Amino acid sequence: MIKRNSHSATNLQEGSLTRQAATQQFSAVRQESEKICSPLQVEDYVIQTTPEASPAKWHLAHVTWFYETFILADFAPNYQPFHPRFRYLFNSYYEQVGQFFPRLQRGLLSRPTVAEVYRYRAYVDEQMKQLIETAKEEDWSTIEQRLLIGLHHEQQHQELSLTDIKYNLAFNPLRPAYREDLPTPPPCSAPAINWLEYAGGLDKIGYAGEGFAYDNESPRHQVYLPPFRLASRLVTNGEYLEFIEAKGYERPELWLSDGWSTIRKQGWQAPLYWEKIDNQWWQATLGGMRSLRTEEPVCHVSYFEANAFANWQAKRLPSEAEWEIAARNLPLTGNLYDSGFFHPSAAPENASGLLQMYGDLWEWTQSPYAPYPGYRAAAGAIGEYNGKFMCNQFVLRGGSCVTSANHMRLTYRNFFYPHERWQFKGFRLAEDV
């Protein structure tokens, strides 16, 4: 049995935090970020091999910057920043906070050192714990709200850290492992796909609970769906291999125009991290190079690739409303970060019903990332967190093998550009009735 990480029991809920609970949750999340980085060598913290994959050192500092900028600077009396230029250096994209260092150049900086970044974290941690203990009662509601955003924000960066570490290490011809001791799921045969039918009609999606959720998950609103069917599991490596062998990457009629342009320009012939060695397919994982298992879900594919495969099968991708309505009565369990595999697993043999909806891989939907009816971004820089990215991206649902279990919700909307592949992404098929 894989031991669950200690932070998985943390209950990150808004409106229920005592100051003691706030300190405990803050400490647990902060420690988990450092635990993720503990297998790294100091050289691994600094590199950035693509604009999307920030250095591990930057992730550790940026999440610290968030607490410093949005909580300590506003509520800690006479707060003195750890370093006056860190406000510029570790700002990611918040225009209302000030200028920020270019994303493309984060891996060009040897300073601050890794040791200094850890000192920065320790300094802010101490200041945050003092503030939680001594903050004025009239400020506590706002501090609690921002703290919860900060904790979920750090969990997002824990996931990003692992995906970025994977990309940066896989770039190396030596194909080093992040952790050679990562467990490998036992081999099995993926069950055949069943098509589960849903009646459609008028329904509601979106968040309407009392706990924490991001602003882009609301307001809850009415949708109309025609009847549809959803595949019982994710598309597997073996099924995607058939697409490759059918020359799917050479057939322009299967691809969106931008997708066809992308695969020709980038020279894509297979998913990211697939590599043919002695006429056998292998893939880079966080545990090092492993032979390709046909029963595992295909991962690290773009929206363009998912859409082309669906066209080849005369199917389509589900909408996010279809996904949410299908998943809403399922338990929020699966192969998430807490399982400890850090790699997608095959659907259980002889299982029935809707499988792999949570964990394993973020699932591409055909829905553009756009505001829900009635959505308004929050005032101030915090409002830049989600709202300003609602253009030219697609929604993904369900979390992945590196998403913390207590970070997930039914209504969680992730979003990426259609050409991006480095995140743990896969897909299932849908069809009209």
TAVENQUI-V41704 format. One record per backbone hydrogen bond with DSSP energy under -0.5 kcal/mol. CO is the residue of the C=O (numbers start at 1). NH is the residue of the N-H. Records with the same first field share a line. If there is no record, write none. Layout:
CO=NH, NH
This chain:
5=8
6=9
7=10
10=12
11=13
13=16
16=18
18=22
19=23
20=24
21=25
22=26
23=27
24=28
25=29
26=30
27=31
28=32
29=33
30=34
31=35
32=36
33=37
34=38
35=38
37=40
41=44, 45
42=45
43=46, 47
44=56
45=57
50=53
52=54
55=59
56=60
57=61
58=62
59=63
60=64
61=65
62=66
63=67
64=68
65=69
66=70
67=71, 72
68=73
71=75
72=76
75=77
76=79
79=81
83=86
85=88, 89
86=90
88=91, 101
93=95
94=97, 98
102=105
103=106
105=108
106=109
108=110
113=117
114=118
115=119
116=120
117=121
118=122
119=123
120=124
121=125
122=126
123=127
124=128
125=129
126=130
127=131
128=132
129=133
130=134
131=135
136=139, 140
137=140, 141
139=143
140=144
141=145
142=146
143=147
144=148
145=149
146=150
147=151
148=152
149=153
150=154
151=155
152=156
153=157
154=158
155=159
156=160
157=161
158=162
159=163
160=164
161=165
162=166
163=167
164=168
165=169
166=170
167=171
169=172, 176
172=175
179=182
183=185
188=190
194=196, 232
196=230
198=228
201=225
203=223
205=221
214=217
215=218
217=207
221=205
223=203
225=201
227=433
228=198
229=431
230=196
232=355
235=298
236=240
237=241
238=242
239=243
240=244
241=245
242=246
243=248
244=247
247=250
248=251
250=252
251=254
252=255
256=260
257=261
258=262
259=263
260=264
261=265
262=266
263=267, 268
271=274
273=284
275=277, 282
277=280
280=277
281=292
282=275
283=290
285=288
286=178, 179
288=285
290=283
292=294
293=296
294=238
296=237
300=272
302=306
303=307
304=308
305=309
306=310
307=311
308=312
309=313
310=315
311=314
316=430
318=366
319=323
320=324
321=325
322=326
323=327
324=328
327=330
331=333
334=336
335=360
336=339, 340
337=340
348=351
353=355
358=335
359=361
360=401
362=364, 426
363=397
367=395
368=370
372=375
380=383
381=384
382=385
383=387
386=389
387=390
389=391
392=418
393=369
394=416
395=365
396=414
397=363
398=359
400=403
401=342
403=337
404=407
405=408
409=412
412=414
414=396
416=394
417=420
418=303, 304
423=425
424=362
425=300, 301
426=364
427=235
428=318
429=231
430=316
431=229
